[in-house]
Amino acid sequence: MKERVTLTIEKSLLKQVDSQVDGFRIKNRSHAVEILLASALGGDRPKKALILAGGRGTRLSPITHEIPKPLIPVQGKPLLEHTFDLLKKAGITDIIISVGYKKEKIKEEIGNGKAFGINVTYVEEEEPLGTAGPVRLAAPYLTDTFVVANADELKNIDVKDMYRFHKLNKASATLALTTVEDPSKYGAVILRGNQIIDFVEKPKGESPSNLINAGFYIMEPEVIKYIPSGHVMFETDVFPKLAKEGKLFGYSFGGQWFDTGTLERYEKAIKEWKGLR
């Protein structure tokens, strides 16, 4: 719910406010003031993030026989730390990590997170829970808007801008979307405006879209009620239901994105990742 207020502001400050208006992301002076206030009060971003770090990384064997996938290094630091850097850049330091395979090695390396400038809580998968199951496991910690991020990708996303987009659309869940030349290796996302209306898993032949799920989501707690107990996949069990109800939106971004899921893609990430800018 919004309320109308009247403000008296110095002209010099008002010019700075007006300079933020682009007519697209920031629509007008009132919207600019609201965003600036939210930023000053810490209301311009989710407060918590859940990182999915429980997978076995079988396509990266034999590396993952010894090292859990979230700890494999890219340019001198583990994948998990790159995700920490992205979240910290947005001011998110309260992080939950879902662990399973070789969980003790991850917990030993990351600890309570203080060495990385964050506060870490762990939830443990006693058996593989898929991409959505860990969210139900972490439900007691997810009482407000939150981030879910895969641990095995490198991405450069303006998280605060994505959060504004999410709130503006009154979405239950917003997926970060990136563009690839060949979506047949992933799955194409079909949009109507900003709304996701369908998914085509590993399309053969001409794809209906070059947009794919980038493994980074902003969600409201209500999404948890769509996740039953046990092994549940967002991609097949949850997102299609949200899309059918008009509650799923796609945020397209132009920043870097690298999937490290295979040895070939991992090598490409090592060579080409330019870090966060």
C-alpha positions as CSV (number, residue, x, y, z in Angstrom):
1,M,0.0,0.0,0.0
2,K,1.3,3.5,-0.9
3,E,0.5,6.9,0.6
4,R,0.9,10.3,-0.9
5,V,3.2,12.7,0.8
6,T,4.4,16.3,0.1
7,L,8.1,17.0,0.4
8,T,10.1,20.3,0.4
9,I,13.5,19.7,-1.1
10,E,16.4,21.9,-2.1
11,K,16.6,22.6,-5.8
12,S,20.1,21.2,-6.1
13,L,18.9,17.9,-4.5
14,L,15.9,17.8,-6.7
15,K,18.1,18.1,-9.8
16,Q,20.0,15.0,-8.6
17,V,16.7,13.2,-8.1
18,D,15.5,14.1,-11.6
19,S,18.8,12.9,-13.1
20,Q,17.9,9.4,-12.0
21,V,14.7,9.4,-14.1
22,D,15.1,7.4,-17.4
23,G,11.4,6.8,-18.1
24,F,12.0,3.1,-18.2
25,R,13.6,1.7,-15.0
26,I,12.8,4.8,-13.1
27,K,9.6,6.3,-14.4
28,N,9.2,9.7,-12.8
29,R,10.3,12.0,-10.0
30,S,8.1,10.2,-7.4
31,H,9.5,6.8,-8.4
32,A,13.1,8.2,-8.1
33,V,12.5,9.5,-4.6
34,E,11.0,6.2,-3.5
35,I,14.0,4.2,-4.9
36,L,16.5,6.6,-3.2
37,L,14.7,6.3,0.1
38,A,14.6,2.5,-0.2
39,S,18.3,2.4,-0.9
40,A,19.1,4.6,2.1
41,L,17.0,2.5,4.4
42,G,18.2,-0.9,3.0
43,G,14.9,-1.7,1.4
44,D,16.3,-1.9,-2.2
45,R,17.4,-5.5,-2.0
46,P,16.4,-8.9,-0.6
47,K,17.9,-9.5,2.9
48,K,18.7,-13.2,2.5
49,A,20.0,-15.6,-0.2
50,L,20.0,-19.3,-0.5
51,I,22.8,-20.9,-2.5
52,L,22.2,-24.4,-3.9
53,A,25.5,-26.3,-3.3
54,G,24.4,-29.9,-2.7
55,G,24.9,-31.4,-6.1
56,R,27.4,-34.1,-7.0
57,G,28.8,-32.4,-10.2
58,T,29.1,-35.8,-12.0
59,R,29.8,-34.2,-15.4
60,L,33.0,-32.6,-13.9
61,S,34.5,-35.9,-12.8
62,P,37.2,-36.8,-12.0
63,I,37.7,-33.4,-10.4
64,T,34.6,-33.8,-8.3
65,H,35.7,-37.1,-7.0
66,E,37.9,-35.1,-4.7
67,I,36.5,-31.5,-4.7
68,P,32.8,-30.7,-4.3
69,K,31.7,-28.7,-7.3
70,P,31.0,-25.4,-5.4
71,L,34.7,-25.3,-4.3
72,I,36.3,-25.8,-7.7
73,P,38.5,-22.8,-8.4
74,V,38.1,-20.2,-11.1
75,Q,40.9,-17.7,-11.4
76,G,42.1,-18.4,-7.9
77,K,39.0,-18.7,-5.8
78,P,36.1,-21.2,-5.5
79,L,32.9,-20.8,-7.4
80,L,31.1,-20.2,-4.1
81,E,33.2,-17.2,-3.4
82,H,32.3,-15.7,-6.7
83,T,28.6,-16.0,-5.8
84,F,29.4,-14.4,-2.4
85,D,31.0,-11.5,-4.2
86,L,27.9,-11.0,-6.4
87,L,25.6,-11.0,-3.3
88,K,27.9,-8.7,-1.3
89,K,28.0,-6.2,-4.2
90,A,24.2,-5.9,-3.7
91,G,24.5,-5.6,0.1
92,I,23.3,-9.2,0.8
93,T,25.4,-10.8,3.5
94,D,23.0,-13.1,5.3
95,I,23.5,-16.3,3.3
96,I,22.1,-19.9,3.6
97,I,24.0,-22.7,1.9
98,S,22.3,-26.0,1.1
99,V,24.9,-28.7,1.2
100,G,24.8,-32.4,0.5
101,Y,27.6,-34.1,-1.4
102,K,31.0,-33.7,0.4
103,K,29.2,-31.3,2.7
104,E,31.9,-31.4,5.4
105,K,34.5,-30.1,2.9
106,I,32.3,-27.1,2.1
107,K,31.6,-26.4,5.7
108,E,35.3,-26.7,6.6
109,E,36.3,-24.3,3.7
110,I,33.5,-21.7,4.3
111,G,32.9,-22.0,8.0
112,N,30.6,-19.3,9.4
113,G,31.4,-17.0,6.5
114,K,33.2,-14.4,8.5
115,A,36.4,-14.8,6.5
116,F,34.4,-13.8,3.4
117,G,32.5,-10.9,5.0
118,I,29.2,-12.7,5.3
119,N,27.1,-14.7,7.8
120,V,26.5,-18.3,6.7
121,T,23.8,-20.7,7.9
122,Y,23.7,-24.3,6.6
123,V,20.9,-26.6,5.7
124,E,21.8,-30.2,5.0
125,E,20.3,-32.5,2.4
126,E,20.3,-36.0,3.8
127,E,19.4,-37.2,0.3
128,P,19.4,-35.2,-3.0
129,L,16.4,-32.7,-3.0
130,G,16.7,-31.3,-6.5
131,T,16.8,-27.6,-7.2
132,A,13.6,-26.7,-5.3
133,G,13.6,-29.1,-2.4
134,P,16.3,-27.2,-0.5
135,V,14.1,-24.1,-0.5
136,R,11.5,-26.0,1.5
137,L,14.3,-27.3,3.8
138,A,15.4,-23.6,4.4
139,A,11.8,-22.3,4.8
140,P,12.2,-21.3,8.5
141,Y,14.8,-18.8,7.4
142,L,12.9,-17.5,4.3
143,T,10.2,-15.3,5.7
144,D,10.7,-12.3,3.4
145,T,11.7,-11.8,-0.3
146,F,14.8,-13.9,-0.9
147,V,17.4,-14.9,-3.5
148,V,18.0,-18.4,-4.7
149,A,21.3,-19.0,-6.7
150,N,22.9,-22.0,-8.2
151,A,26.5,-22.5,-6.9
152,D,27.9,-23.7,-10.2
153,E,27.6,-20.6,-12.4
154,L,29.4,-17.3,-12.8
155,K,27.1,-14.4,-13.4
156,N,27.2,-10.6,-13.3
157,I,23.7,-9.3,-12.5
158,D,22.5,-6.0,-11.2
159,V,20.7,-7.6,-8.2
160,K,19.2,-4.3,-7.0
161,D,17.8,-3.6,-10.4
162,M,16.4,-7.1,-10.6
163,Y,14.8,-6.6,-7.2
164,R,13.1,-3.4,-8.3
165,F,11.8,-5.2,-11.4
166,H,10.5,-8.1,-9.3
167,K,8.6,-5.7,-7.0
168,L,7.3,-3.6,-9.8
169,N,5.7,-6.6,-11.5
170,K,4.4,-7.9,-8.2
171,A,5.9,-11.3,-9.1
172,S,5.9,-14.4,-7.0
173,A,9.2,-15.4,-8.6
174,T,11.5,-13.6,-11.0
175,L,14.1,-15.5,-13.1
176,A,17.3,-13.9,-14.3
177,L,17.5,-14.7,-18.1
178,T,20.6,-14.7,-20.3
179,T,20.9,-15.1,-24.0
180,V,22.9,-18.0,-25.6
181,E,23.6,-18.9,-29.2
182,D,22.4,-22.5,-28.8
183,P,19.6,-23.0,-26.3
184,S,19.3,-26.7,-27.3
185,K,21.9,-27.4,-24.6
186,Y,19.7,-25.8,-21.9
187,G,16.0,-24.9,-22.3
188,A,14.4,-22.0,-23.9
189,V,12.2,-19.5,-22.0
190,I,9.2,-17.9,-23.8
191,L,8.1,-14.5,-22.7
192,R,5.0,-12.4,-23.2
193,G,6.2,-8.9,-22.3
194,N,8.0,-9.6,-19.0
195,Q,5.9,-12.5,-18.1
196,I,7.2,-16.1,-18.5
197,I,4.5,-18.1,-20.2
198,D,6.3,-21.4,-21.1
199,F,9.5,-23.4,-21.2
200,V,10.9,-25.6,-24.0
201,E,13.4,-28.0,-22.6
202,K,16.4,-28.5,-24.9
203,P,14.6,-27.5,-28.1
204,K,15.5,-29.4,-31.2
205,G,15.7,-27.5,-34.5
206,E,14.9,-23.8,-34.5
207,S,14.3,-22.6,-31.0
208,P,11.4,-20.3,-30.1
209,S,13.8,-18.2,-28.0
210,N,17.4,-17.7,-27.2
211,L,16.7,-16.8,-23.6
212,I,17.6,-19.4,-20.9
213,N,17.3,-19.7,-17.2
214,A,20.5,-18.2,-15.7
215,G,20.1,-20.0,-12.3
216,F,19.5,-16.9,-10.2
217,Y,16.0,-16.1,-8.8
218,I,14.2,-13.6,-6.6
219,M,11.2,-15.1,-4.8
220,E,8.5,-14.4,-2.3
221,P,7.9,-16.8,0.6
222,E,4.6,-17.9,-1.0
223,V,6.5,-19.9,-3.6
224,I,7.4,-22.4,-0.9
225,K,3.8,-23.7,-0.8
226,Y,4.3,-24.9,-4.4
227,I,7.2,-27.1,-3.3
228,P,6.2,-30.6,-1.9
229,S,8.5,-32.6,0.3
230,G,11.3,-34.7,-1.2
231,H,13.1,-34.3,-4.5
232,V,11.6,-31.4,-6.4
233,M,12.8,-29.5,-9.5
234,F,12.0,-25.8,-10.0
235,E,12.4,-26.3,-13.8
236,T,9.7,-29.0,-14.2
237,D,7.7,-29.1,-11.0
238,V,7.4,-25.5,-9.8
239,F,8.0,-22.9,-12.5
240,P,5.5,-24.2,-15.0
241,K,2.7,-23.9,-12.3
242,L,3.7,-20.4,-11.5
243,A,3.8,-19.5,-15.1
244,K,0.3,-20.9,-15.7
245,E,-1.0,-18.7,-12.9
246,G,0.7,-15.6,-14.2
247,K,3.1,-15.2,-11.3
248,L,6.4,-15.9,-13.0
249,F,8.5,-13.1,-14.6
250,G,11.8,-13.0,-16.5
251,Y,14.5,-10.4,-16.0
252,S,16.8,-10.3,-19.0
253,F,20.3,-9.1,-18.3
254,G,23.3,-8.4,-20.5
255,G,26.1,-9.1,-18.0
256,Q,28.5,-12.1,-18.2
257,W,27.2,-15.6,-17.6
258,F,29.2,-18.8,-17.6
259,D,28.0,-22.3,-16.8
260,T,30.7,-24.6,-15.4
261,G,28.7,-27.8,-15.6
262,T,31.1,-29.7,-18.0
263,L,34.9,-29.8,-18.3
264,E,34.6,-27.9,-21.6
265,R,32.5,-25.1,-20.1
266,Y,34.6,-25.0,-17.0
267,E,37.7,-24.4,-19.1
268,K,35.9,-21.6,-21.0
269,A,34.9,-19.9,-17.7
270,I,38.5,-20.0,-16.4
271,K,39.7,-18.3,-19.6
272,E,37.0,-15.8,-20.2
273,W,35.4,-14.7,-16.9
274,K,36.2,-11.0,-16.4
275,G,35.0,-10.7,-12.8
276,L,32.3,-8.3,-11.4
277,R,32.4,-4.8,-12.7
